[in-house]
Amino acid sequence: MTVQFRSADQALRKAKTSSKMGDVEEAKAAYRWVLDKYPKNKRAQKGLQTLGHSAGPGEVRSGPTRAQLTNLINQYRQGKYGDALMAAQPLAVLNPNVAFLHNFIGVCHAALGQNHKAVARYEKALQLQPGDADIHANLGDALYALGHTKEAIACFHRAIELNPSMAKAHNNLGSALIKLGDLQGAAKSYARAVADDPSMVDAHSNLGLALIKLGKLEDGEEACRKAIKLNPKFPLAHVNLAHVFDARGDTEEAVNCLETAIAMKPDYAGAYSNLCEIYDRMNRIDDLRDILARAAECCDSDDPRIKYRSAQLASRDGDHKRARQLLEGMPEDGPTAAIANGRMFLMAKTCDKLGDHSTAFGWFEKSNARIAASPKAQQCKPDAYRADIKTLAASYRNSPKKPWPSKGDQDAPSPVFLVGFPRSGTTLLDTILRSHPDIVVAEELKMAFRMRERLGGIADFERVNSLTEKEIAELRQAYLNELHLQGKDASENSLFIDKLPLNIVHAGLIHRVFPAARFIFALRHPCDCVLSCFMQNFMLNNPMANFLKLHDSAVLYDSVMDLWSSYRERLELRVHTLKYENLISDLQGNVAPLLEYLDLDWNENLNNFRETALARERINTPSYNQVTEPLNSRGAGRWKNYREQLDPVLPFLNPWIAKFEY
């Protein structure tokens, strides 16, 4: 066989390709061409040596013909996966040592959704050709499709070891990492895929999603738009771009992006699911119902995303038996971590509402344990947060009484701070108060955190007491700058309320910077409060990670209330306490005294707080679907259904039950 090549590299590539496809003689000819030119070329020597031992005695060495291989590839490219599979299988029987054929059969099985069979073929191919990066990557894809994410990651890593510039493997590794919640690792893998292959549309889109989830909205948007520029009709890029607008609060533009994706791909279950999430969060239940009806016409009825969203709607409708039935029909490991976690959490809530409390508690434990095992949760430091609170409490416990004036510069802004332990009814009270025409509420923003950040360390008594007037003014300005950055300002014509429950931890610093500030302390039965935190799906950070375990939730409650008691004992705080249980039993009788404390008159619009909640485009707390309901007593005394499960943590809560007169 006479062959000619332009370079040794070209000949070596040809030899490798021919070897993969089973054309041993052509591969040998290419290696010999290299050795004729460069007798010491080790790659050619090794390749020729390998081919010399590639078949056992009596076995066919020549492999399938070029015409046979061309026929297989053409059938696959035409989407005739079944025909390609039927043609390849007898060839593999005749040529059992040709790795290409086993790999090709695996690819056909994967295209037909037969991933278990694909795995077996890829493993056979790797027995014959263990150093082939493409086969390792294909095996990773099949394992990932079967839900074996960790095993898939190992395959992608091996493929990358063999071929560091393999963009496909980097991209798919990113997808596996993002499913496990490792956003940093996913972003790194996607970025490498883009660097190795700038034309890879899905890698740009995937990088955009990872960056968006990391809070890097501008970079994420840029990556998504690059994907759309490369292929305007790539629906996933539009779905990912929707996350940018949703995070910015531009809900309608997010909806437009998702509808664009659905127009391109009418059976796009993921886009329908994301629309459902938006409509559920916005309490647009009629829109949620409509989009699910559309999805039912276009998507597979067994798709777990559509089943999960249908269960959400059933729960909203109060049909908890139907919700449970749908959730039980879903696989435990859903297509995304969010769906899998959401299913467990909704199953727990559904069992609770059906009165199956022991089962509900088991699901809450299972859901929280799954979240606790995620990379994001592993990065949180709940212990460190509790330790800081204990340090603060100790420093104020030993401080002099009334060390600072309770009134400062009357021209300086004096916000009202709505504080308490999470799940104490602060969102309900926020919604009621913002119904008053003279009240503006900032919900769950980080103004106090920015002051703490600028302080440069823990806000213990010694550090806060040593602040100069200039430093206090700078901290006050840091608060106002963050407020302005979030698109809000403390109006002279309205009472401004800063609602963030755990600002209770920063009360000492707040009092030092805003001496005339007033506090509304929202209170709820400690057992109900702690149980509700454990049963809530919070966005993870150091404080919220404490709620993944009932014990840690109770310890945090004990620590926070101990700190609050130290503040109340040593500082001249202006505080109005309002119990959740009293609020839901007599709204006007409890809100009217609060308004008097705030120097405001009663307004009848406060009775219409549900309309206020429904009119809001976004409620940034887990209570978004509860404050639209009429006042009810379901949340009071709920802990009694879980008395047995709460028994181990009662030593932390009993002192506060007594102190708060429950």
Secondary structure, DSSP 8 states (H G I E B T S, - for coil): -----SSHHHHHHHHHHHHHTT-HHHHHHHHHHHHHH-TT-HHHHHHHHHHHTSS-TT---S-S-HHHHHHHHHHHHTT-HHHHHHHHHHHHHH-TT-HHHHHHHHHHHHHTT-HHHHHHHHHHHHHH-TT-HHHHHHHHHHHHHTT-HHHHHHHHHHHHHH-TT-HHHHHHHHHHHHHTT-HHHHHHHHHHHHHH-TT-HHHHHHHHHHHHHTT-HHHHHHHHHHHHHH-TT-HHHHHHHHHHHHHTT-HHHHHHHHHHHHHH-TT-HHHHHHHHHHHHHTT-HHHHHHHHHHHHHHS-TT-HHHHHHHHHHHHHTT-HHHHHHHHHTS-SS-SSHHHHHHHHHHHHHHHHHTT-HHHHHHHHHHHHHHHHTSHHHHH--HHHHHHHHHHHHHHHHTS-SS-S-S---TTS---EEEEESTTSSHHHHHHHHHTSTTEEEEES--HHHHHHHHHTS---HHHHHT--HHHHHHHHHHHHHHHHHTT----TTSEEEEE-GGGGGGHHHHHHH-TT-EEEEEE--HHHHHHHHHTS----STTGGGGGSHHHHHHHHHHHHHHHHHHHHHS--EEEEEEHHHHHH-HHHHHHHHHHHTT----GGGGGHHHHHHH-S---STTTTTTTS---STTSSGGGGGHHHHGGGHHHHHHHHHHTT-
